[in-house]
């Protein structure tokens, strides 16, 4: 089995992306059969769960200054580039084209679904460690386990947040696959401390998403995405 998998570049990430797509499709089918009150309760539970996970991830930071600096400068950069507005317009345009073709999956939470799924599936330490495990020539055991977890999670997310969850498979494939393919060159730079700081910044983004999902306070979380690149740079050179 692993001989077949090893023949595919970044096979673990490919399988992970396919698991998310499959789970999302199942979730979308279930969504059409759920009463609105059940969907509303599930939406609230997901919001609370995202908040809880965000708190757990944020507490992994060992250098709060790097975390704050990364978030501050990343948010300013994202706001200057209007990343979230561009994402909103792109996904809304995609949703319009889908509706014109008779697809009615879009829902009102397209961007929230995309962002929530992307951060949940990509920002944990398992995603980073799994990608590097495969990148240094080992069987992708961690990513296969993660794929099973993400399959179940994507069913729950898509049944509540809609098709945006399915589209998160694209950046996941690029992110994890890129880490895997670059592992040979980056392996000497990766440390547990760096992984902790990436996870912590991802946790803060999840906190912002959780507040938005619960309609407590809206944060333009996608504008903070550059923080994930800055935290790597600051962790390596500060």
FENFEN-V587239 format. One record per residue. N is the residue number from 1. RES is the residue in three letters. D_LAST is the distance of its C-alpha to the last C-alpha in Angstrom with 2 decimals. Layout:
n=N res=RES d_last=D_LAST
n=N res=RES d_last=D_LAST
This chain:
n=1 res=UNK d_last=42.99
n=2 res=UNK d_last=39.61
n=3 res=UNK d_last=41.16
n=4 res=UNK d_last=41.88
n=5 res=UNK d_last=38.47
n=6 res=UNK d_last=36.70
n=7 res=UNK d_last=38.72
n=8 res=UNK d_last=36.91
n=9 res=UNK d_last=33.46
n=10 res=UNK d_last=30.92
n=11 res=UNK d_last=34.00
n=12 res=UNK d_last=32.25
n=13 res=UNK d_last=30.67
n=14 res=UNK d_last=34.05
n=15 res=UNK d_last=35.84
n=16 res=UNK d_last=33.36
n=17 res=UNK d_last=33.93
n=18 res=UNK d_last=37.69
n=19 res=UNK d_last=37.67
n=20 res=UNK d_last=36.10
n=21 res=UNK d_last=38.69
n=22 res=UNK d_last=41.50
n=23 res=UNK d_last=40.46
n=24 res=UNK d_last=40.09
n=25 res=UNK d_last=43.56
n=26 res=UNK d_last=45.04
n=27 res=UNK d_last=43.39
n=28 res=UNK d_last=44.78
n=29 res=UNK d_last=48.23
n=30 res=UNK d_last=48.04
n=31 res=UNK d_last=46.83
n=32 res=UNK d_last=50.11
n=33 res=UNK d_last=52.07
n=34 res=UNK d_last=50.26
n=35 res=UNK d_last=51.78
n=36 res=UNK d_last=49.70
n=37 res=UNK d_last=49.53
n=38 res=UNK d_last=48.07
n=39 res=UNK d_last=45.44
n=40 res=UNK d_last=44.55
n=41 res=UNK d_last=44.14
n=42 res=UNK d_last=42.02
n=43 res=UNK d_last=39.82
n=44 res=UNK d_last=39.29
n=45 res=UNK d_last=38.53
n=46 res=UNK d_last=35.89
n=47 res=UNK d_last=34.30
n=48 res=UNK d_last=34.26
n=49 res=UNK d_last=32.97
n=50 res=UNK d_last=30.05
n=51 res=UNK d_last=29.22
n=52 res=UNK d_last=29.49
n=53 res=UNK d_last=27.31
n=54 res=UNK d_last=24.68
n=55 res=UNK d_last=24.64
n=56 res=UNK d_last=24.42
n=57 res=UNK d_last=21.49
n=58 res=UNK d_last=19.54
n=59 res=UNK d_last=20.04
n=60 res=UNK d_last=18.13
n=61 res=UNK d_last=14.73
n=62 res=UNK d_last=13.24
n=63 res=UNK d_last=10.51
n=64 res=UNK d_last=12.60
n=65 res=UNK d_last=10.35
n=66 res=UNK d_last=8.23
n=67 res=UNK d_last=11.80
n=68 res=UNK d_last=13.39
n=69 res=UNK d_last=11.18
n=70 res=UNK d_last=11.60
n=71 res=UNK d_last=15.25
n=72 res=UNK d_last=15.96
n=73 res=UNK d_last=14.90
n=74 res=UNK d_last=16.23
n=75 res=UNK d_last=19.46
n=76 res=UNK d_last=19.96
n=77 res=UNK d_last=19.61
n=78 res=UNK d_last=21.92
n=79 res=UNK d_last=24.36
n=80 res=UNK d_last=24.56
n=81 res=UNK d_last=25.35
n=82 res=UNK d_last=27.72
n=83 res=UNK d_last=26.65
n=84 res=UNK d_last=28.65
n=85 res=UNK d_last=31.72
n=86 res=UNK d_last=31.65
n=87 res=UNK d_last=31.39
n=88 res=UNK d_last=34.21
n=89 res=UNK d_last=36.41
n=90 res=UNK d_last=35.85
n=91 res=UNK d_last=36.66
n=92 res=UNK d_last=39.55
n=93 res=UNK d_last=40.97
n=94 res=UNK d_last=40.76
n=95 res=UNK d_last=42.46
n=96 res=UNK d_last=45.21
n=97 res=UNK d_last=45.94
n=98 res=UNK d_last=46.13
n=99 res=UNK d_last=48.58
n=100 res=UNK d_last=50.66
n=101 res=UNK d_last=51.03
n=102 res=UNK d_last=52.17
n=103 res=UNK d_last=49.00
n=104 res=UNK d_last=48.63
n=105 res=UNK d_last=45.47
n=106 res=UNK d_last=43.07
n=107 res=UNK d_last=43.42
n=108 res=UNK d_last=41.70
n=109 res=UNK d_last=38.31
n=110 res=UNK d_last=37.31
n=111 res=UNK d_last=33.82
n=112 res=UNK d_last=33.21
n=113 res=UNK d_last=34.38
n=114 res=UNK d_last=32.19
n=115 res=UNK d_last=28.97
n=116 res=UNK d_last=29.79
n=117 res=UNK d_last=30.64
n=118 res=UNK d_last=27.68
n=119 res=UNK d_last=25.17
n=120 res=UNK d_last=27.29
n=121 res=UNK d_last=27.79
n=122 res=UNK d_last=24.42
n=123 res=UNK d_last=21.67
n=124 res=UNK d_last=22.71
n=125 res=UNK d_last=21.39
n=126 res=UNK d_last=24.81
n=127 res=UNK d_last=24.34
n=128 res=UNK d_last=21.16
n=129 res=UNK d_last=22.53
n=130 res=UNK d_last=25.95
n=131 res=UNK d_last=24.89
n=132 res=UNK d_last=23.18
n=133 res=UNK d_last=26.19
n=134 res=UNK d_last=28.46
n=135 res=UNK d_last=26.28
n=136 res=UNK d_last=26.57
n=137 res=UNK d_last=30.33
n=138 res=UNK d_last=31.18
n=139 res=UNK d_last=33.51
n=140 res=UNK d_last=31.81
n=141 res=UNK d_last=32.93
n=142 res=UNK d_last=30.10
n=143 res=UNK d_last=30.51
n=144 res=UNK d_last=34.27
n=145 res=UNK d_last=34.01
n=146 res=UNK d_last=31.63
n=147 res=UNK d_last=34.21
n=148 res=UNK d_last=36.91
n=149 res=UNK d_last=34.89
n=150 res=UNK d_last=33.98
n=151 res=UNK d_last=37.65
n=152 res=UNK d_last=38.77
n=153 res=UNK d_last=36.05
n=154 res=UNK d_last=36.80
n=155 res=UNK d_last=40.48
n=156 res=UNK d_last=39.78
n=157 res=UNK d_last=37.35
n=158 res=UNK d_last=39.58
n=159 res=UNK d_last=42.68
n=160 res=UNK d_last=41.12
n=161 res=UNK d_last=38.67
n=162 res=UNK d_last=40.49
n=163 res=UNK d_last=39.79
n=164 res=UNK d_last=36.24
n=165 res=UNK d_last=35.31
n=166 res=UNK d_last=36.91
n=167 res=UNK d_last=34.93
n=168 res=UNK d_last=31.63
n=169 res=UNK d_last=32.62
n=170 res=UNK d_last=31.76
n=171 res=UNK d_last=28.01
n=172 res=UNK d_last=27.86
n=173 res=UNK d_last=29.48
n=174 res=UNK d_last=27.16
n=175 res=UNK d_last=23.97
n=176 res=UNK d_last=25.05
n=177 res=UNK d_last=27.00
n=178 res=UNK d_last=24.16
n=179 res=UNK d_last=21.97
n=180 res=UNK d_last=25.02
n=181 res=UNK d_last=25.85
n=182 res=UNK d_last=22.35
n=183 res=UNK d_last=21.94
n=184 res=UNK d_last=23.24
n=185 res=UNK d_last=20.43
n=186 res=UNK d_last=17.54
n=187 res=UNK d_last=18.75
n=188 res=UNK d_last=16.87
n=189 res=UNK d_last=13.45
n=190 res=UNK d_last=14.55
n=191 res=UNK d_last=14.21
n=192 res=UNK d_last=15.73
n=193 res=UNK d_last=12.52
n=194 res=UNK d_last=11.53
n=195 res=UNK d_last=15.18
n=196 res=UNK d_last=15.22
n=197 res=UNK d_last=12.60
n=198 res=UNK d_last=14.57
n=199 res=UNK d_last=17.70
n=200 res=UNK d_last=16.81
n=201 res=UNK d_last=16.19
n=202 res=UNK d_last=19.39
n=203 res=UNK d_last=21.07
n=204 res=UNK d_last=20.58
n=205 res=UNK d_last=22.11
n=206 res=UNK d_last=24.91
n=207 res=UNK d_last=25.54
n=208 res=UNK d_last=26.07
n=209 res=UNK d_last=28.39
n=210 res=UNK d_last=30.25
n=211 res=UNK d_last=31.06
n=212 res=UNK d_last=32.22
n=213 res=UNK d_last=34.35
n=214 res=UNK d_last=36.02
n=215 res=UNK d_last=36.63
n=216 res=UNK d_last=35.06
n=217 res=UNK d_last=32.64
n=218 res=UNK d_last=31.74
n=219 res=UNK d_last=28.12
n=220 res=UNK d_last=27.31
n=221 res=UNK d_last=25.05
n=222 res=UNK d_last=25.02
n=223 res=UNK d_last=23.48
n=224 res=UNK d_last=20.37
n=225 res=UNK d_last=20.11
n=226 res=UNK d_last=17.48
n=227 res=UNK d_last=15.08
n=228 res=UNK d_last=15.35
n=229 res=UNK d_last=14.04
n=230 res=UNK d_last=11.19
n=231 res=UNK d_last=10.02
n=232 res=UNK d_last=10.04
n=233 res=UNK d_last=8.08
n=234 res=UNK d_last=5.22
n=235 res=UNK d_last=5.80
n=236 res=UNK d_last=6.15
n=237 res=UNK d_last=3.81
n=238 res=UNK d_last=0.00
